[in-house]
């Protein structure tokens, strides 16, 4: 659930004084807004708490899991080569595993995991997005189902590694089957849709940044030192089991979250209640028909063909109705930027673990402490961003969109410089300095996500989020094996200076994105039209 967000000094949800009246209430606008705020603030706090718990759990799992993988591969390597230097039950020193065959297999397994994860995620994103937009289902059941699948995969992966003496390690790839309910991409998409449901447009970026600051970076600050200490003193398995427990705790908390779709329909920033309800009905009619079809059909024979045909038809209609995204090349640029940002956050930062461990010959437990350094810098940056935001909007007169765009432009340049530095770094100190430069771009994801939301109407946000989830899954599908392939290529060259090849590739991609943001992107306030209903409806008819 990690994304880049920024906190603001002012209250998270400010009282509205523009005189808008809730479409379903007879009270004055101010009273309605206060009611909405009282509903929204606890949900936002709960969402941030859940993000914090899941990300702490992830910190307890990731590094020990990488080390467990490496140890399993290392033992099988020495056993298969007839070198009985380390009998069964005797641990293999970690430094003996920093050899090209072991690191290459580790990169392959970790690199292809996202590819297999992406297949069910891509298949699930469209129907799960339809269900999330369906008033009869809503957001909450969809995100719970997606999370349940992710936790089932985690349990399966742990079981495979625990019984690695009898089960091949590559069997962890089959755990992707459990992501048929959506996985992390759908979870993130629906979570941010729920926040969009209850947050006014003017407060969206600050809410996203606050989520990243508290829910994303604080776990990175406290998790790695505790995890590394456990790995050194207690071994690799204890932090993994603690991480699994925390994941289940977060799931239980999410069960208490309310449905936000109906809060969205009463949002004072929307148009009238009638317009919103009509639009929501139009955007979810295909899902509603599909659900009703499955509910009313109990015959197994010829009806199955009808059900499959109807399901295919509804998915086709969803794809056509989601084609509104392609009417704005500027929106496509932003979605591609989010895709690469996710690949960086989820894959490249993990690759730094075994890259730095192999290149600079230090343990994974110690390399894991780099995450704390990054988190400390990121929290400092994210804490300073509200001051920069206030200066840009208050002193310099920047609009919210222009402020977000400037933050995104500067951040992506820092990404390009930082990843190039990681790839070329001759020493660990240089690599740390380059990673610090990368963390100075911590506001990138939150700004881009806020900008993307400004290009579409509020009732299209769930479909935009689903489309973004598909693109992120595609990014993992392509980006993760590409990074792994470049790393394996660097290993095969026999010179540690080539180990940083995947990070040089990342830097090149961010140079392209930076050029697009600086030279091509236009904002809605500059004349780029907001995508409305008639745009998508034309494609359906």
N, C-alpha and C positions, 0 to 999 in steps of 0.2 A: 504493500500500500504506500510505498514511498513515492512522494511527489514534492516539487519545490514550491513553497508558499512563503508569504510574508505576513508578519503581524503588524497591527497598527496601534498607536498609542491611545487613540480614542476608543470608546466602547465598541465591542465586537459588532453589535447590532444597534445602530443609532436610532433614536426616535425620529420618525418622519414628520415633517412639518409642511409638506407640499399640498396638503389638503385632499389627498386621494382617500376615497372611501371604499371600504371592503364591499364587494358586490353583494355579499350575502348578509350584511348587517345594516341595521338602521342607525347605528351610532355614528358619531363623527369619526373622521379619519384618524385623529389622534388616538382615540380609544381603541379602534380596530388594530392600529399598528402596535400598540402596547400589547394587545392580546397575542398578535402574531409573534412579537419578540419574546413574550413569556413562553410560547411554545417552541420557538426556534432555538433559543440559547441552550436549554438543557439537551436538546438533540445534538447540537454542535459540540457541547462539552462531552457528551457520551461518545460521539464519533471520534473525537480526538483521543479520548481515553482508550477506546478500542484499538485505534491505530497505534498508540503507544505500546499497549500490551502485545499486539501482534509483532511489532517491529523489535521489541525487546526479545520476544521468543525467537524471532528470525536471527537476531544477533547471537543467541545462545546456540543456534543450530548450524549456521552456515560454515564458520571456520572449522569447528570440530568435524563436521561432515566431510569437508574437503580433506582434512587430515586422515579421517577414517578411510575414505576412498583411496588416498595415496598409499596408506599402509597395506590395504588389501591388494592393490595392484603390485606393490613392491614385493610382498611375500610371494604372490603367485609368480612373479618374474624370477625371483631367486630359486623357487622350487622347480620351475620349468626348465631352468638352465643347469640343473643338477648340482648347484652350489649349495650344499647343505651346511652353510655357514651359520644358519639360524634355525635350529630345530623348532618344531611346533611348540608353541607356548612361550618361546623366548622372543622378546620384542626386538624389532629391527631398529637400529638407530636411525633417526630421521634423516641425517645427513647422507646415509647410504642410499636413500631413495631419490636423491636429487640427480638422477641420471636421465638421459634423453628418452629411453624406452618407457620408463615409468611416467615421466612428465607428459610425454606425448599421448599415452593412453588416458591419463587423467584429463588432459585437455579435450580429448575426443569424447569421453563420457559426459563431462560437464558441458561441453559445447553442443552435443546433440540432444541433451535433455530438453532444452527449450524448443527444439524442433518438434519433438514428439508431443510436448505440451501444447504447442501451437495448433496442432491438427484438431483435437477436440474443442479447443477454445474457439477456433474459427468456425467450426460447425455449430457451436452453441451460441455464439454471439448474437446472431440474427434472431433465432427463436426466443432466446432469453430477453433480448431487447424488446421484442414484441410483447412478451408476457409482462415485462416491467412497465410498459406503457398501457397495459390493459387495466382499467379501473377495477375489474373483478379479481385481479391478482395483485398488482402493485409492485413496489420496489422490494419490500422486506422479504417475501418468500423467495424471490429470485436471488438476492444477495446471500441469504442463508443457505440455499441449495449450492451456490457456487463455493461458499466457504467450506461447506461440508465435504465437497469433492476434493478441495485442496488439502484438507486435514486427512482424508482417507489416503491420498497419495503420500503424504508425509509418513503416515504409519506404515504403509507398504514399503517405502524406501528404507525406513529404519529396520523393518523386518528382514529385508534382503541383505543389508549390511551386517546385521546381527548374526545371520546364518550364512555368512560368506564362505564358510568351509564347504557347504553343500550347494549353495546357490551362486550362479555366476553374477558378477557385479553388474553386467550390462542388463540384467533383468530389471534394474531400477527404471529402465525406459518404459516398461509396460505399466508402470504406475500412472502414466499419462491417461490411461483409460478412465480413471476416476474423475478427470477434469471434463467429462462430457456435460457436466452441469455448468461449465463456464470457466472455472479456475480464477486465477488472480486478475486477469484482464477484465472479465465481467464484474468481479468484485470491486475493482477500482472504479470501473465505469459507473456502476450503480451507486456506489458510495458518493461519488462526486455529483451524480445526478440528484441524490437526496439532499446534498448540501445546496445545490442550485435551486431545488424546490423551495427551500425555506430561507434563502438569503437574497437580499435585494441586489440588483446589478452593481450598484455603487460600492457595496461591501464585499463583493465576491472575491476579488483578488486578495484583500486583507484576510478574509476567512481562509482561503486556500493557503496563504503564507503562514498563518497561525497553525494550521494543521501540520504543515511541514516542520515548523519550528519545534512544536511540542510533540507531535506524534511521530515525526520522522527523524529529527536530528538529536533530540535528547536520548533516545535509545542508543544511538551511535556513540554518544558521549559516555554513557555509563555501562553499556553492554560489553564492549570489547575488553576493558580491563578485568571485569569479573570473569568473563569467558576465558580469557587467556590465563588468568590465575588458576581457574579450575582445570584447564587443559594441562597445565604444568604440574599441579599438585594432585589432582584426582583423576586424570586421564580424560579421554575424549567423550565418553559416553554420558557422564553425569550432566553436562550442559545440554546435550541433545534431549535427554528426558525432561529436563526443566523447560526447555523450549516447547516441547510437545504439550506439556501441562499448561503453559501460558497460552498457547494457541486455543486449547479447549476452553480456557477461562474467557478469552476474548469472544469466542463463539457464544458462550452462555450469556455474556453481557449484551451481545447484539440481539439476542432473543427478546430483550426488554425494550428495544428501540421501537418507537411508533412508526406507523406508515406515514410517509411524507407527501404522497401524491395529492391527498385531499387538502393538506396545508398549502401546497402549491396552487391549487385551484381557488384558494381564498386569498392569494397573495395580492396586496394592494398595488404592486407594480404591474400586474397583468392588466389586460383590458377588462371588460366586464365579465361577470361570471358566465353569462350565456355564451360569449365568444370563446372563452377558454374551454368551457365544457364541450362546445361544438368542435373546436379544434382538436381537443384531446380525443373525442369520440372518433373524429375522422382519422387521426393518426394511429388509432389502435383498433379500428374496426376489423382488420384482417386477423389480428390476434384473437379478438373476441369470438369471431366466427369459428376459428380453429379450435379454441377451447371448448366452445359449445358443442362442436361436432364430436369431440372426443368424449364429452360428458354424456351425450345422448345416444352414442353408438355402442351397442353391446354385441352385435352380430359379428362373428369372426370371418365368415367367408368372403363374399364379394365386397362387403363393406370395407375390407382392408384396402382394396385397391382405390376405392373412393376416398378413403381417409388419406392415403399417400398422395393421391392426385390433388386433393384439397390443400394438404400441407405444402406441397410443392408450389401450388398456385399462390398461397399466402406468402411464402418466402419470396417468390418472384415479385409479388406486389410490394413487399417490404423493401426489396433491393431497389425497385424502381422509385418508390417513394423516398428512399434514402439518397437518391441520385442528386438531390438538391445540393449535396456537398460539392459536386463537380461543377456547379454553376459559378463557383468562386475560386479562381486559382490561388487567391490569397489565403483562403481557408485551407486549401490543400497544402500550401507551404507550412502553415501552422501545425497541421496534423502530422506532416512528415517530421517537423521539428520535435513534436512530442514523442513521436516514434523513436527517434534517435536519442532523445533524452532518456527514455526508458531503457533502451539498450545499454546506454552508458551506466545508468544507476543500477540496473539489475545484473548485467553481465560483465562489463568492463571492470567495475570496481571489485567484483569477485575474482576476476582473472589477475588483478594486481596481487592477490594473496599468493598464488603459486608462481607468478612471474617474479615477484621480488624475492620470494623464498629460494627459488632456483638460481636467479641471477646473482644475488648478493649472499647466498649461502647462509641464510638464517631460518629459524624455525617458523612454521605457520603461526604458532601461538604468539610469537613476538611480532610478526608482520601484521597480525590482527590489530595490534595497537595503533597502526596507522589510521584506522577508522576513527579512533578517539581524537587524534590530531585533527583530522578532517572535520569531525563534528564540532570540536571546540571553535575552529575558525568559522565554520558555517553558522553556528549560533551567533557568533559576534557579528557576522555580516548580516544575517537575517534580523538581528536586533537593531542594526543601524539602518536597515532599509526603510523603516517607518519614518525616520528623520529625513532620509533622502526623498521619500515619497512626499512628505509634507513640504519639503523645500521645492520640489518640482511643481506640485500642484498649487501651493500657496504663494510662494515667492515668484516663481517663473511663469505661473499661469498655465501649466500643462493640464490637459484634460486627463481623465483616468486612462483612456485608451493610449494617448501619447506617452504617458508615464510608463505604462506596461510595455509598450513597444521599445522605449529607450532602454529599460532594464533588460529586456530580452536581447536587444542588439549587443549591449556591452557584455552580457553574460555569455553569449555564444562565442564571442571573440576570445574571452578568457578560457572557454572550453578548448578551443582550437590550440591556443598557445600552451595550455596546461598539458593536454594529451601529447602534443609534440615533445614537450619537456620530459614526460614520463618515458616516452619511447627512446629518447636519446640519452637519458640520465646515466652517467658512468658510475655513479655511487648512490648509495641509499639516501644520503643527505640531499642530493640533487633531485631524486625521485620524490622525496617528501616535499621539497620546495615546489615542484611542479604540481603535486596533488593539492597543495595549498592554493595555488593559482586557480585550479579547477573549482575548488570550493568557493572561491570568490564569485563564481557564476551560479550560486545556489538559488537565485531568484528566477532562473530561466523558466522552469516548468510551470510555476504558478502564474507568471506573466503571460506565457503563451496560452495556457488553458483559459485564462480570463479573456484574452483577446479573441480566441476561437469562439467563445460563448457569445461575443458581441455581434457575430456575423449571422446568427440565426434567431428566430423567434423563440420565446420561452418554452412553448409546448413542443418544440423540436429538440430540446436539449437531450432527452433520453436517447433519441435516435442518433444525434451527433455523438453522444458518449459511446453508443454501441459501435458506430462506424470507427471511432477512434480506437476502441478496444480491438476491432478487427485489424486495423493498421498496426497497432502495437504488437499483436500476435504475429502478423506478417514480418514485422521488424525483428522479433525474436527468431522467427523461422529462418530468416536470411542472415541477420546480424550475428547471432550466436555461433553458428557453424563457420561463418566467415572469420570471426575473431579467432576461433579455435584453429581453423585452417592456417591462418597467418602465424599463429603461435607455433604450431607444429612445423611450419616451413622454417621459421626462425631457429627452432631446435635442430632441425636437420642440417643446418648450415655449419654446426659445430663450433660456432663462436657466440659467446653470450651477448655480444653487442647486438646481435640480430633478434634476441628474445623480445625486444620491444616493438617488433613489426606490427602487431595488431593495434597498438596505440597510435602509431604513425598513420595507419589507415583511418582510425577514428578522427584524428586531427584533420585529415584531408576532407572527410565528410562534413565536419563542422565549418571548415572554410567555405564550402559550397553553401551551407545553410546560412552562414553569416552574410554571404554575398546576396542571397535571396532576400533576407530581412532588410538589409541596408538599401538595396537597389530596386527591388521589385514590389515589396509589400505596400498595399494601400489600405487605409483604415476606413470603416464605414463613415466616420465623420468627415473624411476627405472626398466623399462621393461614391465610395464603393457600397452598393446597395445591400441592405440586410435581406437575407433570403426569407421569403414569405411563402404563404400557403400556395398561391397561384403558381409559383415556380415548380413546386414538386407535383402539384396536381396535374399540370400539363403533361408531365411525363407518364402519368398513369393512364390518362385517357388516350 
